[in-house]
Each structure stands twice: as C-alpha cells, then as structure tokens.
Amino acid sequence: MYGIKEYEIKGFKNLSNPAKRLFGYVYQKHQAGVEDKEDWTAIKVKERKNCIEVTFRNGKWLNYYTNGTWG
C-alpha cells in the first residue's frame, strides 16, 4: 500500500483501515518534502483519537492529522 513496507513498521497491523489509509496518504506527502528520507523512515505507529503518532528512524516523532497535515 502506497509503497510502504507495512511489515517493517511496528504497530501498523494494529491500525484501523481508515487509519492505514490516512497514514499512507500523509506519509507520502511528508516523504515528498524531506531531504533525508532514510532518517525519516517510519518505524512505529500508534493510532490516537484524532491523529496517528509516527516515530521515525532518527528518533523524532510527529502526529499525522486527519486533515492531511503533520506536526
């Protein structure tokens, strides 16, 4: 899905189907804008009430929001 290796992202299988779609959509947009894609590779996700918490290889984390933004 969206070119994402779901099996490499801890917690992905636990996301609801709408959350998986949201993650794929926002992740693609986010990856298009980052220079060091390797460091910004998602390694863990957790579904929250109004967002998806995404942890990256560089140790940083962002929330992916239902309106397609992140922060």
Number of C-alpha atoms within 10 A of each C-alpha: 9 11 7 14 10 16 10 12 17 15 15 19 12 12 16 11 10 10 21 18 14 18 27 17 16 19 21 13 14 16 15 10 9 11 9 9 13 12 13 19 18 24 19 16 24 16 19 13 7 12 20 22 18 23 20 17 14 12 10 11 17 14 19 25 19 16 10 14 14 17 8
